[in-house]
Amino acid sequence: MPARAGAFVLRTLRDEGHNIFVDPVRRLRRRGPAGLLLAGVAVGGVVFFHALAQRPAGADVVRAVGGVQGDLPLWLALLRTPVSLYVPALDLPVWAGITQLFLAFALAENSLGRARTLAVAYATTLAGTLTARVMIMAGPDRWGFGLPPEAGQVLDTGPSAAVVGLFTYISVIRRAPVVFTLTGGSMVWESMAKPNLAGREHLIAVAAAIVLGLLHGRRPARLRDPRRLLRRPTPSRPAGTGAVAVPDTADPPAPPATESPSSRADAPVNLDV
């Protein structure tokens, strides 16, 4: 049993390493530096906003452009959410999370493509932001789900929800249980060890990524053309025969030509006796 368990673990790690890392690295070698565009933009944006927020005037600009809070009007929060991905959270170390940010976007871009990477990152971040607003509206006395009104004044920014969502989404569609356990388990441990707004939003991001991963590759069935209902069914070929029934649409054969009296009168007469 220990040998079988060890072989199973090694085989699982090998398959996950191939699906998670080997294939994206091969695509990156074919694409070159263009395969790191989203990762470079994400890291550059975080570094830029972090440097800008070190000055009082710059901090006001960063808050006005990408600062999201639960007590903001919904339209303003939605408008600032895309920029808030690049605004680092104040209570988290910036330089420690840059490596995770770069790795998450680099793997996602070379595994999913740019459009899907941006869609998953934005969807998971937006899911956490909107759910936090629902928790604040519910209040602290609703089955442990709600949050106190003071949570609406907490600055809700940073790419951590997008990073967690991308890792979870990749682990679901690539069938990587080890990566999924490490990602989801760390978020559960974080929410239990430090129950705050960020921990709950990370759990919501994990849940949203799981749903998106399970829906990956599924497309709604095409609606039938209503004009097909008005068409007459085509006759099928009888089973066991090689001939195809062809409808008799050809014109009937013309009757054989007969000699007219005029043609007989014009014919030459034999006078030999």
Disulfide bonds with the S-S distance in Angstrom:
none
